[in-house]
Amino acid sequence: MLKNTICLALALALSSGSQIFLAVPSQATATILLADCEAGVKIDGTSLEQTKKRIEAAGYTQVKDLKKGCDNVWHGTAVNKDGVGGNVMVTPQGEVMPEGN
């Protein structure tokens, strides 16, 4: 019964244009905005913890607000080696770089 109720609520929300967030089990604290993903998009298995460690290994500190996009690019905020905070991203290939200006 609960499964049917959840499915019905999800269907109603999607049909009304609501944004739905899905917590991926291997990324319990990460969210992916399903409404922005095209059908058939494959989300890779990188986890929030792996991504945070990769960013820290690149010399950043205070890594926060990590979110994964439908393109498998992780986005968040961090402080760089010079003590300047800003947006940071990690590509599906694992490359860590500042995002935007």
C-alpha positions as CSV (number, residue, x, y, z in Angstrom):
1,M,0.0,0.0,0.0
2,L,2.8,2.5,0.9
3,K,4.6,1.7,-2.4
4,N,1.4,2.5,-4.3
5,T,0.9,5.7,-2.4
6,I,4.5,6.8,-3.1
7,C,4.2,5.9,-6.8
8,L,1.0,7.9,-7.1
9,A,2.4,10.9,-5.3
10,L,5.5,10.8,-7.5
11,A,3.4,10.6,-10.7
12,L,1.2,13.5,-9.6
13,A,4.2,15.7,-8.7
14,L,5.9,15.0,-12.0
15,S,2.7,15.7,-14.0
16,S,2.2,19.0,-12.2
17,G,5.8,20.2,-13.1
18,S,7.0,19.9,-9.5
19,Q,10.7,19.4,-8.9
20,I,11.6,16.0,-7.5
21,F,14.8,15.2,-5.6
22,L,16.1,11.7,-5.4
23,A,18.6,10.6,-2.7
24,V,20.8,8.1,-4.4
25,P,21.7,5.3,-1.9
26,S,25.4,5.3,-2.5
27,Q,25.4,9.1,-2.2
28,A,23.0,9.5,0.7
29,T,23.6,13.2,1.2
30,A,23.8,14.1,-2.5
31,T,20.8,15.0,-4.5
32,I,20.1,14.9,-8.2
33,L,17.3,17.0,-9.7
34,L,15.4,14.4,-11.8
35,A,13.2,17.0,-13.5
36,D,16.3,18.4,-15.2
37,C,17.5,15.0,-16.4
38,E,16.5,13.7,-19.8
39,A,15.1,10.2,-20.0
40,G,17.8,7.6,-20.3
41,V,20.6,9.6,-18.6
42,K,23.0,7.4,-16.8
43,I,24.2,8.7,-13.5
44,D,27.6,7.3,-12.6
45,G,28.5,5.8,-9.2
46,T,30.8,8.5,-7.9
47,S,29.9,9.3,-4.3
48,L,29.8,12.5,-2.3
49,E,32.6,11.2,-0.1
50,Q,34.9,10.3,-3.0
51,T,34.3,13.7,-4.6
52,K,35.0,15.6,-1.4
53,K,38.3,13.7,-1.0
54,R,39.3,14.4,-4.6
55,I,38.6,18.2,-4.1
56,E,40.6,18.2,-0.8
57,A,43.5,16.3,-2.5
58,A,43.6,19.1,-5.1
59,G,44.4,21.6,-2.3
60,Y,40.9,22.9,-1.4
61,T,39.5,23.1,2.1
62,Q,36.0,23.8,3.6
63,V,34.3,21.8,0.8
64,K,30.5,22.2,1.0
65,D,27.2,22.0,-0.8
66,L,28.2,19.2,-3.2
67,K,25.5,18.4,-5.7
68,K,25.7,16.1,-8.8
69,G,24.2,17.2,-12.1
70,C,22.6,15.0,-14.7
71,D,25.9,15.3,-16.7
72,N,27.8,13.6,-13.8
73,V,29.6,16.8,-12.9
74,W,29.8,17.6,-9.2
75,H,29.3,21.2,-8.1
76,G,30.0,22.8,-4.8
77,T,31.9,25.5,-2.9
78,A,35.4,25.4,-1.4
79,V,38.3,27.5,-0.3
80,N,41.4,27.4,-2.6
81,K,45.1,27.3,-1.7
82,D,45.2,31.1,-1.6
83,G,42.3,31.3,1.0
84,V,39.8,32.5,-1.6
85,G,36.3,30.8,-1.5
86,G,34.3,30.1,-4.6
87,N,32.6,27.5,-6.7
88,V,34.4,24.4,-7.6
89,M,33.5,21.5,-10.0
90,V,34.7,17.9,-10.5
91,T,34.3,16.5,-14.0
92,P,33.3,12.8,-14.7
93,Q,37.0,12.3,-15.5
94,G,37.9,13.4,-12.0
95,E,39.4,16.8,-12.9
96,V,38.9,19.4,-10.2
97,M,38.6,23.0,-11.3
98,P,37.2,26.4,-10.3
99,E,33.8,27.1,-11.7
100,G,32.7,30.4,-13.2
101,N,34.2,33.8,-12.3
